[in-house]
Amino acid sequence: MNCPIAKSLDLMGDRWTLLILRDLFISSSCRYVELRESLTGVSPTLLSQRIKDLINNGLIEQCEKPGTGHIAYRLTPRGKETKPILVALAKFGLPEIDGRVPDKAWRTFTSK
């Protein structure tokens, strides 16, 4: 389909993909195990596939976690361009929850 919205959804339009991007905004880099702990309910196979998709689509990249030497993931410049989308989704969903949002997460999305 030759539609920018459809293409955007192809790149990042499912729950787990958006939540992986969220976690990488909150922490500058995350290891697989950290993503797995944060994303309650995602299967290991699905998480691995979403990470591969994000890498293949140029939104995240593998890196070395600073100070640990472990493999981690971080946003690419293209991945950082998704911030306004995540901010809009967060603002849209905020009235639907009880109002308690982790401060660090909210500050990440509302700063700059």
Order of alpha helices (4+ residues) and beta strands (2+ residues): alpha-alpha-alpha-alpha-beta-beta-alpha-alpha-alpha
